[in-house]
Amino acid sequence: MTFRLGYVTGATPDKWARAWRDRSRESLELVPLDEADQLSAIREGKVDMALVRLPLDTDGLHLIRLYDEVPVVVAGVEHFVAAADEVSLSDLDGEQLVAPHASGWQPSTEQLPWPPMGPKDAIETVAAGTGVVLVPMSVGRLFRRKDTVQRPVTDLDPTTVGLAWLKERDDERTQAFVGIVRGRTANSSRG
C-alpha cells in the first residue's frame, strides 16, 4: 500500500522522503498541494499526512510544528524595494497587492483587488511591473526570476510549516514518518 505525503508549495519533503524510502518497503508518493486545499486533502483522505502551512484548523488533527519561514515581498527589478535590504509594511503602503498573504495583512482600500491566483502567477504578474506580492521566502525562492527581487518584510509575522494528519489515522505508518521527521534513526528503539 502506498503512503501518500502531501506538501504545500515551498515545503521540501525530499530529505524525509529519502529516509522513508531507505527504511520502508512501502512506497511513498509525494502529492503537491495548494495551500487552499491542504486541509481538505487531509480530511478527505487524499493524503495520509501533509506538510502544511499554518494557520490551519487542527480540530481532529495531530500537528507538529517544524519550522518558521521569513515573509518576503517580491517585486519587479525596477520597483523601489530593489534598493532596500529589507522593508516594512509601511514602506508598502499604497502598493497594489497582487495576492494576499496568509498572515492576514490586508491592503488598503486604494489598492486594487486582484482575482485569486497562485504564487507562480502572482510573481509573474509582479515581474511585469504590476504591484507586489507577499509570500514565504521558500515560495519566493522556488519561483525566483531574473526580473524580480525579494526582500524580507521586517514587521510581518513568519509563517510556520508543520506536519499534520488525522487523529483517527494515527497508526504505525504515520508514527514511522513522525520518527523520520523528528530525526530518529533507523536503529532507534521507537523506530
N, C-alpha and C positions, 0 to 999 in steps of 0.2 A: 504494500500500500504506500502511495506517495505522500510524503509530508509536504504541505504547501505553506510557504512562508511569504506573506505579503510584505511589501515595503513601499513607503511613500517616496516621492521624488526627492532626491538628495541624500536619502539614507543609504548606507553602504553595507549590505549584508554579506559581502564576499568572504571576509575572514571567518565569520561564523559558519557560512555555508561550506567552506573548505574543511573546517574542523568536523562538521556533521558528516560530510562525505568520507572523511578519513576514519570516523568512528562507527558509522552505521551502515548496515547493509541496505537499509531502506533508502529509496531515492528521495531527493529533495527537489522541489520545484519552486523557483523564485517567481513571485507574482507581483508585477508593478501595480501600484495603486495610486489613484488620485487622492489627494488629501480629503476631498469632499466625500469620497467613497470608502475611506478606511474603516469607519465604524460599521457600516452595513456589510462590508466584506467579512468582517469577523462574526458579526451577529447572524448572518445568513449562512455561515459555514463555507464560504468560498475559499477561505484560508484557515489553516489551523492556528496560526499565530501571525502577528504582523508587527513590523517596525512602524510605529505611528508617530505623528507629530501632535503634541498636546497644544491646546486643551482637548480633552476627549471625555465623553460621558462614560464613566467607569462602572456604572451600575451593572452588576453581573459579570464584571471582568476582573482578571488579575492584571496588574500593570507594574512593570519595573521601569523606573526612570533610568535612562542610560547616559545621556549627555545633553548639554545645552549647546545651542548654536547662536552665534552672533548675528543680529539682523543687519542687513546692508541695504543701501539704496543703490539701484542700478539706473544709470542714465547714459545718454549718448556722450561720446567723447568731447563734444563741443559744449556740453552743459556746464554750468558753473561749479558743480560738485567735483568735476575733474581736477580743479585747482586745489581742493582740500584733501587733507589726510583722513578726516572724519567729519561728520556733520551731525547736527541735532535736528529734531523735528521742527523747531522754529526756523531753521535755515530753509526748510522745505515748505514753509507756509506759503500758500498761493500756487504751489506747483500742481499740475494735473497728475493725479494718482491713477495709474493705468489699471492696477489690480490691488484691491485692499489686502493688507497683510493680516495674518491671523492674530496679531497682537491686539486687535481691536481699535487701532488708530483709525479714525475716520477723517476723510478730507473735509475741508470747509465747504460751505455751500457754493462758493465761487468755482470750486474745482469741478471740472466736467465729469459726469459719470461715464463709465465705460461698460460695455457689455462684458459679462463674465468670460474670462479666458484663463488658460493655464499659464504657468510661469514661462514656458518657452515662447509662447505667442506674445506675452506681455513684454519680455525682454526684446523680442524682435520689433515690437511697436516702439519702445523707447530708443532702440538703435536708430530708428528713422528720425529721431529728434523730437518725438512727441511724448512729453510727460516723463514721469519717473515710476519705478516700481520698487516696493519694499519686499524683500524675500530673505529667508535664512541664507547665510553665507554659502552653505553647501549647494543650494539651488543656484545661486549666482555663479558659483564656480562651474557647475555642471553645464550651464548654458552660456558660458563666457563667450564673448565675441570681441573681435578686434575693434569694433566700432562702438563699444560700450566701456564704461568704468563702473566699479563698485566701490563704495566707501562705507565703513561701519557707521551706524547710527547710534550715537552715544547714549541717548536717553530713551531708547526703546528696549523693553524687556527682551531677554533672549527667548528663543523658542526651545522646547525640550523634545527630544526624541526618546521614545520608550518602546518597550516590548509588551504587547497586550494579547490576551487570549481569554476565551470564555472560561468562567469558573467551572462550568459543567464539563469542560474538555480538559481538565487538569489531570492528565494521565502520565504514564511513563515516558511517552514520546515528548510531550511538552516539557516535562521536568528534565529530560536529557538535553533538550535545546537550551533551557534555562541554565543548566550547568555549563554548557559551552559558552553562553553569553557572559556568565559570571566568572569565567576563567578557570573552571575546574578542569583538571587534566583527565585524560582517559583512565588513569590509574587511581583517581580519587575514589574514596570509599562511597561517595554519593554518586559517582559516575555511572 
